[in-house]
């Protein structure tokens, strides 16, 4: 009980609660401005990847643009040129190219 009261007692002019309050406030701002939007963006990308179908054009994180020719469990077979077929991981897709 005495340890709990130390958080709220003045110790040299300021309590531990008032000392930690700015850090809690900064973390709250960081969460709403950085972490939450990043989670939403990642969720939207995962939904987009699950909705891809054959003949959709995709862009990879390496900058390769190709048309999906086959869908596997963890990868896509894409055609990037007339006779060029690549197998890419689903995690390498960063977007869908507009037709």
C-alpha positions in Angstrom: 0.0 0.0 0.0 2.8 2.4 0.8 4.5 1.8 -2.6 1.2 2.6 -4.3 1.0 5.9 -2.4 4.5 6.9 -3.5 3.2 7.4 -7.1 0.8 10.1 -5.9 2.9 11.9 -3.3 5.1 14.8 -3.9 8.7 13.9 -4.1 10.8 16.9 -4.7 8.0 18.9 -6.2 6.5 16.4 -8.7 4.9 13.0 -8.4 5.7 10.1 -10.6 2.3 10.2 -12.2 2.9 13.7 -13.5 6.3 12.7 -14.7 5.0 9.8 -16.8 1.9 11.6 -18.1 3.8 13.4 -21.0 5.2 10.0 -22.2 1.7 8.5 -22.2 0.4 11.4 -24.1 3.2 11.2 -26.7 2.7 7.5 -27.1 -1.1 8.1 -27.7 -0.4 10.7 -30.4 2.2 8.3 -32.0 -0.3 5.5 -32.0 -3.1 7.5 -33.7 -0.8 9.2 -36.2 1.6 6.4 -37.2 0.6 2.9 -36.0 -3.1 2.9 -36.6 -2.9 4.2 -40.2 -0.2 1.7 -41.0 -2.4 -1.2 -39.7 -5.2 0.0 -41.9 -3.0 0.2 -45.0 -1.7 -3.3 -44.4 -5.2 -4.7 -43.9 -6.3 -3.0 -47.2 -3.3 -4.5 -49.0 -4.1 -8.0 -47.7 -7.7 -7.7 -48.8 -6.7 -6.5 -52.2 -4.3 -9.4 -52.6 -7.0 -12.0 -51.7 -9.3 -10.4 -54.3 -6.8 -10.7 -57.2 -7.8 -12.9 -60.0 -6.3 -14.1 -63.3 -5.6 -11.4 -65.9 -5.3 -8.6 -63.2 -2.2 -6.5 -63.6 -0.1 -6.2 -60.5 3.0 -4.2 -59.4 5.7 -5.9 -57.3 7.9 -4.3 -54.7 10.7 -4.7 -57.2 8.9 -2.6 -59.7 7.9 -5.4 -62.0 4.5 -5.0 -63.7 2.9 -8.1 -64.9 -0.4 -9.9 -65.6 -1.4 -12.8 -63.4 -1.6 -16.0 -65.3 -1.9 -18.5 -62.4 -2.7 -18.3 -58.7 -1.0 -20.7 -56.3 -1.4 -20.9 -52.5 1.5 -18.6 -51.6 2.5 -17.2 -55.0 1.5 -15.9 -58.4 2.7 -16.7 -61.8 2.8 -13.5 -63.8 3.6 -12.7 -67.3 5.8 -9.6 -67.5 6.6 -9.7 -71.3 5.4 -11.8 -74.2 7.4 -14.9 -73.3 8.6 -14.0 -69.8 6.8 -15.7 -66.9 7.8 -15.1 -63.3 6.8 -16.7 -60.0 6.4 -14.1 -57.3 5.4 -14.4 -53.7 2.0 -12.9 -52.7 3.8 -10.7 -50.2 5.8 -9.1 -53.1 2.6 -7.5 -54.6 2.3 -3.9 -53.5 -0.5 -2.8 -55.8 -2.9 -3.4 -58.6 -2.2 -1.5 -61.8 -5.2 0.2 -63.4 -6.0 -1.0 -66.8 
